[in-house]
């Protein structure tokens, strides 16, 4: 395979392959695979959400400091660091889990766009290599400039499987991939030139990306910060609009299976964030109540 991410791709590829062999449908495999990988990454998501909840809790105090020391940046930085230390908040705490998840997300993307390599596993188990299959499919009408995206090749192979097996008998026992999902062909690329139900996928992918980004900012306390008080917050607000457009663009440029993956991933993350935010908000309120109760008891004890 020769991919630098194979240390991640290969084990996740076996997971994807196992699910596919059970359900025998690419769409449902995507759904289950996304949910399972999100569950695997849950500890990192919990850590990230906990950090975001702490940041959200100190936003009113941070806003007061920004207003009080708006003309003294050095003093503002000093007081801000004191506020972080007092409340045991790491401003980068929400970024570290994201950095750890990044190579995993690239691995997931590689697996989904390369089903012949990681699901069918051409070149292994006595199966012919991918290039051998391409060489057989090309005279049959396959047009492929590169093999970065294997989904169209897998679709074409399924349609001409008997002809391929005649040339490559070792492929006879291999699985073919069913890309039909709820009436949608996930191997096809959505296009504005053709009215098709596939157009739903880019729209929902973009909308779910916007909702996820917006909710993240709201929970992190940056959704209502002004440009003057918080340039980083305004940058995040700008990205809140750029990312959905980028998602829609890529969803129109790549097979619908990838757009479906982004949509499912966003929906699962959205649900996950709402649940975790409610949990940590309630937990912090409970802790604050306990501290206040403790202070009241101490004050009463001292008065006696």
KOLKOL-443743 format. One record per residue (C-alpha): residue in three letters; z, x, y. Coordinates in Angstrom, 1 decimal. Layout:
<pts>
+------+--------+--------+--------+
! resn !     up !   east !  north !
+------+--------+--------+--------+
!  ALA !      Z !      X !      Y !
...
+------+--------+--------+--------+
</pts>
This chain:
<pts>
+------+--------+--------+--------+
! resn !     up !   east !  north !
+------+--------+--------+--------+
!  UNK !    0.0 !    0.0 !    0.0 !
!  UNK !    0.8 !    2.8 !    2.4 !
!  UNK !    2.6 !    0.7 !    4.9 !
!  UNK !    5.5 !    2.2 !    6.8 !
!  UNK !    7.2 !   -1.2 !    6.5 !
!  UNK !    6.8 !   -1.4 !    2.8 !
!  UNK !   10.6 !   -0.7 !    2.3 !
!  UNK !   10.9 !   -4.2 !    3.8 !
!  UNK !    7.6 !   -5.7 !    2.8 !
!  UNK !    7.9 !   -5.1 !   -0.9 !
!  UNK !   11.3 !   -6.8 !   -1.6 !
!  UNK !   10.4 !   -9.7 !    0.7 !
!  UNK !    7.0 !   -9.9 !   -0.9 !
!  UNK !    8.6 !  -10.3 !   -4.3 !
!  UNK !   10.7 !  -13.1 !   -2.9 !
!  UNK !    7.6 !  -14.8 !   -1.4 !
!  UNK !    5.8 !  -14.4 !   -4.7 !
!  UNK !    8.7 !  -15.9 !   -6.7 !
!  UNK !    8.8 !  -19.0 !   -4.5 !
!  UNK !    5.0 !  -19.3 !   -4.6 !
!  UNK !    5.0 !  -19.1 !   -8.4 !
!  UNK !    7.6 !  -21.9 !   -8.5 !
!  UNK !    6.0 !  -24.3 !   -6.0 !
!  UNK !    2.3 !  -23.3 !   -6.4 !
!  UNK !    1.6 !  -24.2 !   -2.7 !
!  UNK !    1.2 !  -21.8 !    0.2 !
!  UNK !    2.6 !  -24.2 !    2.8 !
!  UNK !    5.7 !  -25.2 !    0.9 !
!  UNK !    6.2 !  -21.5 !    0.1 !
!  UNK !    6.2 !  -20.7 !    3.8 !
!  UNK !    8.8 !  -23.4 !    4.5 !
!  UNK !   11.2 !  -22.3 !    1.8 !
!  UNK !   10.6 !  -18.6 !    2.5 !
!  UNK !   11.4 !  -19.1 !    6.2 !
!  UNK !   14.6 !  -21.0 !    5.5 !
!  UNK !   15.8 !  -18.4 !    2.9 !
!  UNK !   15.0 !  -15.4 !    5.2 !
!  UNK !   16.8 !  -17.1 !    8.1 !
!  UNK !   19.8 !  -17.6 !    5.8 !
!  UNK !   19.7 !  -13.8 !    4.9 !
!  UNK !   19.6 !  -13.0 !    8.6 !
!  UNK !   22.4 !  -15.5 !    9.4 !
!  UNK !   25.2 !  -12.8 !    9.8 !
!  UNK !   23.1 !  -11.1 !   12.5 !
!  UNK !   22.5 !  -14.4 !   14.2 !
!  UNK !   26.2 !  -15.2 !   14.1 !
!  UNK !   27.0 !  -11.9 !   15.8 !
!  UNK !   24.3 !  -12.5 !   18.4 !
!  UNK !   25.5 !  -16.0 !   19.1 !
!  UNK !   29.1 !  -14.9 !   19.4 !
!  UNK !   28.1 !  -12.3 !   22.0 !
!  UNK !   26.0 !  -14.9 !   23.9 !
!  UNK !   28.9 !  -17.3 !   23.9 !
!  UNK !   31.2 !  -14.7 !   25.5 !
!  UNK !   28.7 !  -13.9 !   28.1 !
!  UNK !   28.3 !  -17.6 !   28.9 !
!  UNK !   32.1 !  -18.0 !   29.3 !
!  UNK !   32.3 !  -15.3 !   32.0 !
!  UNK !   29.3 !  -16.4 !   34.0 !
!  UNK !   31.4 !  -18.3 !   36.6 !
!  UNK !   33.5 !  -15.2 !   37.2 !
!  UNK !   30.4 !  -13.0 !   37.3 !
!  UNK !   28.8 !  -15.3 !   39.9 !
!  UNK !   31.9 !  -15.0 !   42.0 !
!  UNK !   31.7 !  -11.2 !   41.9 !
!  UNK !   28.0 !  -11.3 !   42.8 !
!  UNK !   28.8 !  -13.4 !   45.8 !
!  UNK !   31.8 !  -11.5 !   46.9 !
!  UNK !   30.2 !   -8.0 !   46.6 !
!  UNK !   26.6 !   -8.9 !   47.3 !
!  UNK !   26.4 !   -6.2 !   50.0 !
!  UNK !   28.3 !   -3.5 !   48.0 !
!  UNK !   26.4 !   -2.8 !   44.8 !
!  UNK !   28.6 !    0.0 !   43.7 !
!  UNK !   31.8 !   -2.1 !   44.0 !
!  UNK !   29.9 !   -5.0 !   42.2 !
!  UNK !   29.1 !   -2.7 !   39.3 !
!  UNK !   32.7 !   -1.5 !   39.0 !
!  UNK !   34.1 !   -5.0 !   39.1 !
!  UNK !   31.5 !   -6.2 !   36.6 !
!  UNK !   32.4 !   -3.5 !   34.2 !
!  UNK !   36.1 !   -4.4 !   34.6 !
!  UNK !   35.3 !   -8.0 !   33.9 !
!  UNK !   33.4 !   -7.0 !   30.7 !
!  UNK !   36.3 !   -4.8 !   29.5 !
!  UNK !   39.0 !   -7.4 !   30.3 !
!  UNK !   37.1 !  -10.1 !   28.3 !
!  UNK !   35.9 !   -7.6 !   25.6 !
!  UNK !   32.3 !   -8.5 !   26.3 !
!  UNK !   29.5 !   -6.1 !   25.5 !
!  UNK !   26.4 !   -7.0 !   27.6 !
!  UNK !   24.2 !   -5.4 !   25.0 !
!  UNK !   25.9 !   -7.2 !   22.1 !
!  UNK !   23.2 !   -9.8 !   21.9 !
!  UNK !   20.4 !   -7.3 !   21.9 !
!  UNK !   21.5 !   -5.1 !   18.9 !
!  UNK !   21.1 !   -7.9 !   16.3 !
!  UNK !   17.6 !   -8.6 !   17.8 !
!  UNK !   16.7 !   -4.9 !   17.4 !
!  UNK !   17.8 !   -4.9 !   13.8 !
!  UNK !   15.9 !   -8.1 !   13.1 !
!  UNK !   12.7 !   -6.8 !   14.7 !
!  UNK !   11.4 !   -4.7 !   11.7 !
!  UNK !   12.4 !   -7.5 !    9.4 !
!  UNK !   10.2 !   -9.9 !   11.4 !
!  UNK !    7.3 !   -7.5 !   11.3 !
!  UNK !    7.8 !   -7.4 !    7.5 !
!  UNK !    7.7 !  -11.2 !    7.3 !
!  UNK !    4.5 !  -11.2 !    9.3 !
!  UNK !    2.9 !   -8.6 !    7.1 !
!  UNK !    3.7 !  -10.6 !    4.0 !
!  UNK !    2.3 !  -13.9 !    5.3 !
!  UNK !   -1.0 !  -12.4 !    6.5 !
!  UNK !   -1.5 !  -10.3 !    3.4 !
!  UNK !   -1.0 !  -12.7 !    0.4 !
!  UNK !   -3.4 !  -10.8 !   -1.8 !
!  UNK !   -1.3 !   -7.6 !   -1.5 !
!  UNK !    2.2 !   -9.1 !   -1.6 !
!  UNK !    1.8 !  -12.4 !   -3.4 !
!  UNK !   -1.0 !  -12.0 !   -5.9 !
!  UNK !   -0.2 !   -8.2 !   -5.8 !
!  UNK !   -3.7 !   -6.9 !   -6.4 !
!  UNK !   -3.7 !   -3.3 !   -7.6 !
!  UNK !   -0.6 !   -4.0 !   -9.7 !
!  UNK !    0.1 !   -5.5 !  -13.1 !
!  UNK !   -3.3 !   -4.4 !  -14.3 !
!  UNK !   -5.1 !   -6.3 !  -11.6 !
!  UNK !   -8.1 !   -4.9 !   -9.7 !
!  UNK !   -7.6 !   -3.4 !   -6.2 !
!  UNK !   -8.2 !   -5.4 !   -3.1 !
!  UNK !  -11.3 !   -3.4 !   -2.2 !
!  UNK !  -12.8 !   -4.1 !   -5.6 !
!  UNK !  -12.4 !   -7.8 !   -5.1 !
!  UNK !  -14.0 !   -7.6 !   -1.6 !
!  UNK !  -16.9 !   -5.6 !   -3.1 !
!  UNK !  -17.5 !   -8.5 !   -5.5 !
!  UNK !  -17.1 !  -11.2 !   -2.9 !
!  UNK !  -19.4 !   -9.7 !   -0.3 !
!  UNK !  -22.6 !  -10.5 !   -2.1 !
!  UNK !  -21.4 !  -14.0 !   -2.5 !
!  UNK !  -21.2 !  -14.5 !    1.3 !
!  UNK !  -17.8 !  -13.1 !    2.3 !
!  UNK !  -17.9 !  -11.8 !    5.8 !
!  UNK !  -15.0 !   -9.6 !    6.8 !
!  UNK !  -14.8 !   -6.9 !    9.4 !
!  UNK !  -11.4 !   -5.5 !    8.3 !
!  UNK !   -8.7 !   -6.4 !    5.8 !
!  UNK !   -5.8 !   -6.7 !    8.4 !
!  UNK !   -5.8 !  -10.4 !    7.7 !
!  UNK !   -6.2 !  -11.3 !    4.0 !
!  UNK !   -5.9 !  -15.1 !    4.3 !
!  UNK !   -9.6 !  -15.8 !    4.6 !
!  UNK !  -10.4 !  -13.4 !    1.8 !
!  UNK !   -7.8 !  -15.2 !   -0.4 !
!  UNK !   -9.3 !  -18.5 !    0.4 !
!  UNK !  -12.8 !  -17.3 !   -0.4 !
!  UNK !  -11.6 !  -15.7 !   -3.7 !
!  UNK !  -10.1 !  -19.1 !   -4.7 !
!  UNK !  -13.4 !  -20.9 !   -4.1 !
!  UNK !  -15.4 !  -18.3 !   -6.1 !
!  UNK !  -12.8 !  -17.4 !   -8.6 !
!  UNK !  -14.9 !  -17.9 !  -11.8 !
!  UNK !  -17.6 !  -15.8 !  -10.4 !
!  UNK !  -15.2 !  -13.0 !   -9.5 !
!  UNK !  -13.6 !  -13.1 !  -13.0 !
!  UNK !  -17.1 !  -12.6 !  -14.5 !
!  UNK !  -17.3 !   -9.3 !  -12.6 !
!  UNK !  -13.6 !   -8.4 !  -12.9 !
!  UNK !  -12.2 !   -9.8 !  -16.2 !
!  UNK !   -8.8 !   -8.3 !  -15.5 !
!  UNK !   -8.4 !  -10.9 !  -12.8 !
!  UNK !   -8.5 !  -13.8 !  -15.2 !
!  UNK !   -4.7 !  -14.1 !  -15.5 !
!  UNK !   -4.1 !  -13.9 !  -11.7 !
!  UNK !   -2.9 !  -16.8 !   -9.6 !
!  UNK !   -5.2 !  -18.3 !   -6.9 !
!  UNK !   -3.6 !  -19.6 !   -3.7 !
!  UNK !   -3.7 !  -23.2 !   -2.7 !
!  UNK !   -3.8 !  -23.3 !    1.1 !
!  UNK !   -3.8 !  -27.1 !    1.4 !
!  UNK !   -0.6 !  -28.4 !    3.0 !
!  UNK !    0.0 !  -32.0 !    4.0 !
!  UNK !   -3.8 !  -32.4 !    4.4 !
!  UNK !   -4.1 !  -29.2 !    6.5 !
!  UNK !   -6.1 !  -26.1 !    5.4 !
!  UNK !   -3.7 !  -23.3 !    6.4 !
!  UNK !   -6.5 !  -20.7 !    5.8 !
!  UNK !   -8.6 !  -22.1 !    8.6 !
!  UNK !   -8.2 !  -21.1 !   12.2 !
!  UNK !   -7.6 !  -23.9 !   14.8 !
!  UNK !  -10.4 !  -24.3 !   17.4 !
!  UNK !  -10.7 !  -26.4 !   20.5 !
!  UNK !  -14.4 !  -26.8 !   19.7 !
!  UNK !  -13.6 !  -28.9 !   16.7 !
!  UNK !  -11.3 !  -31.9 !   16.7 !
!  UNK !   -9.0 !  -31.3 !   13.8 !
!  UNK !   -5.4 !  -32.0 !   12.8 !
!  UNK !   -5.0 !  -28.2 !   12.8 !
!  UNK !   -4.7 !  -28.4 !   16.6 !
!  UNK !   -1.2 !  -29.8 !   16.1 !
!  UNK !    0.0 !  -26.4 !   14.9 !
!  UNK !   -0.7 !  -24.3 !   18.0 !
!  UNK !    0.8 !  -27.1 !   20.2 !
!  UNK !    4.0 !  -27.4 !   18.2 !
!  UNK !    4.2 !  -23.6 !   17.9 !
!  UNK !    4.1 !  -23.2 !   21.7 !
!  UNK !    6.5 !  -26.1 !   22.3 !
!  UNK !    9.0 !  -24.9 !   19.8 !
!  UNK !    8.8 !  -21.3 !   21.3 !
!  UNK !    9.5 !  -22.7 !   24.8 !
!  UNK !   12.5 !  -24.8 !   23.5 !
!  UNK !   14.0 !  -21.8 !   21.6 !
!  UNK !   13.6 !  -19.5 !   24.6 !
!  UNK !   15.0 !  -22.1 !   27.1 !
!  UNK !   18.0 !  -22.9 !   24.8 !
!  UNK !   18.7 !  -19.1 !   24.4 !
!  UNK !   18.8 !  -18.7 !   28.2 !
!  UNK !   20.9 !  -21.7 !   28.7 !
!  UNK !   23.5 !  -20.5 !   26.2 !
!  UNK !   23.4 !  -17.0 !   27.7 !
!  UNK !   24.0 !  -18.4 !   31.2 !
!  UNK !   20.8 !  -17.2 !   32.7 !
!  UNK !   18.9 !  -20.5 !   32.9 !
!  UNK !   20.2 !  -21.3 !   36.5 !
!  UNK !   20.7 !  -17.9 !   38.0 !
!  UNK !   18.6 !  -17.1 !   41.1 !
!  UNK !   16.3 !  -14.2 !   41.6 !
!  UNK !   18.5 !  -12.5 !   44.2 !
!  UNK !   21.7 !  -12.8 !   42.2 !
!  UNK !   20.2 !  -11.9 !   38.8 !
!  UNK !   16.8 !  -10.2 !   38.6 !
!  UNK !   17.2 !  -10.0 !   34.8 !
!  UNK !   17.8 !  -13.7 !   34.7 !
!  UNK !   14.6 !  -14.4 !   36.7 !
!  UNK !   12.6 !  -12.1 !   34.4 !
!  UNK !   13.9 !  -14.1 !   31.4 !
!  UNK !   12.9 !  -17.3 !   33.1 !
!  UNK !    9.4 !  -15.9 !   33.6 !
!  UNK !    9.2 !  -14.9 !   29.9 !
!  UNK !   10.3 !  -18.4 !   29.0 !
!  UNK !    6.8 !  -19.5 !   30.1 !
!  UNK !    4.8 !  -16.5 !   29.1 !
!  UNK !    5.9 !  -16.4 !   25.4 !
!  UNK !    4.9 !  -20.0 !   24.7 !
!  UNK !    1.4 !  -19.3 !   26.1 !
!  UNK !    1.2 !  -16.1 !   24.0 !
!  UNK !    2.2 !  -18.1 !   20.9 !
!  UNK !   -0.4 !  -20.7 !   21.5 !
!  UNK !   -3.1 !  -18.0 !   22.1 !
!  UNK !   -2.2 !  -16.3 !   18.8 !
!  UNK !   -2.0 !  -19.6 !   16.9 !
!  UNK !   -5.6 !  -20.3 !   18.0 !
!  UNK !   -6.7 !  -16.8 !   17.1 !
!  UNK !   -5.2 !  -16.6 !   13.6 !
!  UNK !   -5.2 !  -18.7 !   10.4 !
!  UNK !   -3.0 !  -21.8 !   10.7 !
!  UNK !   -0.6 !  -20.5 !    8.1 !
!  UNK !    0.7 !  -18.0 !   10.6 !
!  UNK !    1.1 !  -20.7 !   13.3 !
!  UNK !    3.0 !  -22.8 !   10.7 !
!  UNK !    5.3 !  -19.9 !   10.0 !
!  UNK !    6.1 !  -19.4 !   13.7 !
!  UNK !    6.7 !  -23.2 !   14.1 !
!  UNK !    9.1 !  -23.4 !   11.1 !
!  UNK !   10.9 !  -20.2 !   12.2 !
!  UNK !   11.4 !  -21.6 !   15.7 !
!  UNK !   12.6 !  -25.0 !   14.4 !
!  UNK !   15.1 !  -23.4 !   12.0 !
!  UNK !   16.3 !  -21.0 !   14.8 !
!  UNK !   16.7 !  -23.9 !   17.2 !
!  UNK !   18.9 !  -25.8 !   14.8 !
!  UNK !   20.8 !  -22.7 !   13.9 !
!  UNK !   21.5 !  -21.9 !   17.6 !
!  UNK !   22.7 !  -25.4 !   18.4 !
!  UNK !   25.2 !  -25.4 !   15.4 !
!  UNK !   26.5 !  -21.9 !   16.2 !
!  UNK !   26.8 !  -22.6 !   19.9 !
!  UNK !   28.9 !  -25.7 !   19.2 !
!  UNK !   31.1 !  -23.8 !   16.8 !
!  UNK !   31.7 !  -20.8 !   19.1 !
!  UNK !   32.2 !  -23.0 !   22.2 !
!  UNK !   34.8 !  -25.0 !   20.4 !
!  UNK !   36.4 !  -21.8 !   19.0 !
!  UNK !   36.6 !  -20.3 !   22.5 !
!  UNK !   38.1 !  -23.5 !   24.0 !
!  UNK !   40.7 !  -23.5 !   21.2 !
!  UNK !   41.6 !  -19.9 !   21.8 !
!  UNK !   41.8 !  -20.5 !   25.6 !
!  UNK !   44.1 !  -23.5 !   24.9 !
!  UNK !   46.4 !  -21.4 !   22.7 !
!  UNK !   46.6 !  -18.6 !   25.3 !
!  UNK !   47.5 !  -21.2 !   28.0 !
!  UNK !   50.1 !  -22.7 !   25.8 !
!  UNK !   51.6 !  -19.3 !   25.1 !
!  UNK !   51.7 !  -18.5 !   28.9 !
!  UNK !   53.5 !  -21.8 !   29.5 !
!  UNK !   56.1 !  -21.1 !   26.8 !
!  UNK !   56.6 !  -17.6 !   28.2 !
!  UNK !   57.1 !  -19.0 !   31.8 !
!  UNK !   59.6 !  -21.5 !   30.5 !
!  UNK !   61.5 !  -18.9 !   28.6 !
!  UNK !   61.7 !  -16.6 !   31.6 !
!  UNK !   63.0 !  -19.4 !   33.9 !
!  UNK !   65.8 !  -20.0 !   31.4 !
+------+--------+--------+--------+
</pts>
